[in-house]
Amino acid sequence: MPSPFLSRLLATAAPGRLDPKWALFSSNSFIAAMLAIYFAFRLGLERPYWAMLTVYLTAQPFAGAVRSRAVYRFVGTLLDACVALALVPILVDQPALLSVAVTAWAGLCLYISLQDRTPRSYAFLLAGYTATTIAFSSVNVPAMVFVTALSRVEEILLGIGCATLVHTLLFPSDVTTPVLKSLCAALSDAFARTTDVLCARVDKAPNTGVHGLEMSPRMPRSRKLRSASSPTIHSPDAADAARPIFSKC
């Protein structure tokens, strides 16, 4: 008898509930992670798991977002490595001052990342916690701080390289189609709501127009709309003119 957890897992993975888009994204992330950890072991890097973890931290549903996140992650890691190389040799004999300096740097980077509402805030976020990783792991052996920083940069670079390569080459998905669909849906909804409001106002209006124009009961609704809103403009009705545009969405 299958366990409840296994039953829920099989029900979730049923063909009717499995989204091909997310299945493809998961497959690409897994391929990139395995590729990164293979090259990390092949190159003899100190901490191969950093490269695999970087793949999943960089992965995004859209190829352009992956490339953007990869660039900002590399910039933040490189900046943090430079800060750690500057602080550890100077303050290694004073652990309290080193802790205060590294914590202040991390807090400053976190503050900037929270104030910046653009994707580049990710670089400041990385610049904050990577310095703590490099600095605090090199306190006991300060002579190895350069090796630790270099290893961190190499593994991060390998991870973001594998993630960018796989998500760009293997069935990449762009953001254009979802944005256009959302835009068409929003415009169609706005057009429908505006039309309903104008039709309701015309139905409640008396037979005499806004500017004293007689509105016959036999007059079509489109002409009533034109007469009530802008009777001096002799152009096709806005609803009739815009309907072919929104029908394409």
N, C-alpha and C positions, 0 to 999 in steps of 0.2 A: 504493500500500500504506500503510495508516494506521500512524502511529507507535505504539510501545508505550504512551507516555503517553496518547495520544488513545484507544487501546483501553481502557486502565484507566479513563479518565474516562467513556467511554460505558458501560462495564460497571457502574460505580458509579451512573450516572444511569438505569439500566434501571428500567422501571416496577415490576418486582417487588421492587426493593431501595430504592425511594424512599419514605421515610416522609412522608406528607402533613402530619403535624404539623410536622416540621422544614422542609418546603418552605414552609408557610404562615408560619412564623417568619422564615425568610430573606426571603420576599417583603415582609413587613411592615417588616423592618429596612431593606431596600433602598428602599422607598417613603418611609420616614421620613428616610433619609439624603439622598435626592434632594430631598425637600421642604425639609430644613434648608439644604442648600447653595444651593438656589434663592433662598430668602428671605435668606440671608447675602449673596449677590451683589446681590440686589435692594435691600437696605438699605445696601449699600456698606460692609460691615464690613471691618476690616483683615485678618483671617485667617479666611476662610470655611471652610477645611479643619478648623478647630477644631470648628465646629458639626457637620460631617458625622462627624468622628471621635467626638464625644460621643455621637451616636446609637448607634453600634456598641458603645461602652463601657457604655452604659446599658441596652442591649437584654437582656432576659431572657425565658425561655420563657413565664412567667406574667405577666399584666397587673399583678397586685398587686406582684410583685417589681420590675417596671419603675418603678412609681410610687414605691415605697420607695427604690430606688436613685437615682432622679431627685432626690428631696428631699434625701437625704444628699449627693449630689454638689453640689447648689447650695449647701447650707450650708457644705460644706468649701471650695468655691471662694470664696465670699464672705468666709469667715474668713481664708483665705490672702491675698486681695487686701488686706484691712485690715492684715495683718501686713507685707506688702511695702510698703504705703504708709507704715507707721510706721518701718521699718528703713532704706529706701533714702535718704530725705532726710537722715537723721541721720548715717549711716555711709558716704555716697557718697565722701567724701574719704579714707576709710581702707578700701581694698579688702580688706585682710586681715581686719579686724574684721567687715566686712560678710559676707565668706565664712564666717567662724566663726559669726556670729550666725544666718545663714540655714541653715547646715548643722546647727547645734544645734537649731534649730526643727524642721527636717525629721526629725532623729533622734528628737526628743521625740514628734512626731506618729506616727512609725512605731512607736515603743515602745508608745504608748497603743493604737494600732490592733491590735497583736499581742496585747496583754493583754485587749482587749475582744473577746469571741467572739460579739458580736451584730452585726446588720447595720449598726448605727451606726458600726462601726469603719471603714467605707468613708469616712465624713466626715472622720475623722482622717487617713486615708491621703491623701485629696485635699488636706487642709489642709497636708500636708507637701510634696508635690512641686510644687504649684501656686505656692507662694511662691518656690521656686527658679526656676521658669519666668519669673515676673514680675520678680523682683529682678535676676537675672543678665542678662536681656535689656534692662534699663534702666540698666545701669552706665555705658555710654558716653553715654547721653542721659538723665540723671536727671530732667530737666524733663518727660519724656514718661512717667514712671512711672504717673501717674494715668490717662493715655490708654490705656496698655497694660493696666492693671488693669481699667479700665472695659470695654475691648474684650474682654478674656478673660471677664468676667462675662456680657456680652451674648451672646457666642457660645455659652458653656456653657448659658445659659438658653434660647437658641433651640434648641439641640440636644436638651436634655432635654424641652423643650416638644413638639417634633415627635415624639420617641420615645414620650412618654406619650400623646399624642393618637392616634397611629396604632395602637399596641398596645392601647389601650383601646377604640377604636371599631371597628377592622377585625378581626372574628372573635377576640375576646379569649378567652383560656383561663385558667381559674381552677385553683387548687391543690386544690380540694375533692375532685374525682373521683379524681385519683391517690392522694391521702392515704387516702381511703376504700377504694380497691382494695388498697393496701398493708396497711392495717389488717385488712381481711377476710382477706387471704392469711395474715398473721401469726397471727391468731386461729384460723383453720382448721388451720394447721400445728401450732400448740400443742395444739389439741383432739385432732388425730389422734395426735400423739406421746403425749399423756397417756393416751388410750384404749388405745394399744398397750402402754404400760408396765403399766397396771392389768390388762389382759387377760392379759399374760404372767405377772404375779404370781399371779393367780387360778388359771391353769392349773398352776402349779408348787406351789400350796398343797395340803395334805392335805384330806381330806373334812371334818374337824372345823374349824369356823369359828374366828375369832379369839377369840370369847367363848364358845367351847364349843358353838356351834350346829351341828347336823348339816346337812351340805350333800349332798344327794342327787346321784348322777351324772346324773340326769335333769333336775336344776335348770337352767333357762336361764342363759346367761352373764351377762345383765343382773342377775338376782337374786343370782348369786354375787358380782358386784361390790358390790351393795348390802349383802350380808351380811358380806363381808370388810372393807369400809371403814367403814360406819356402820350396824350392824344395828338400832340403836334408833330410827333415823329412818324413818318409814313414809311416804316421799315418792317420787314417780316417780324412776326411775333418772336420774342426771345425764346419762349419754350420750344416753338417749332424749329427755330434755327439751331438751338443747342442740342436738340434731341439726337441728330445723327452723330454728333461728336461723342456723346456719352454712350451711344449704342456700341461704339467700338471698344469701350472698356469692358 
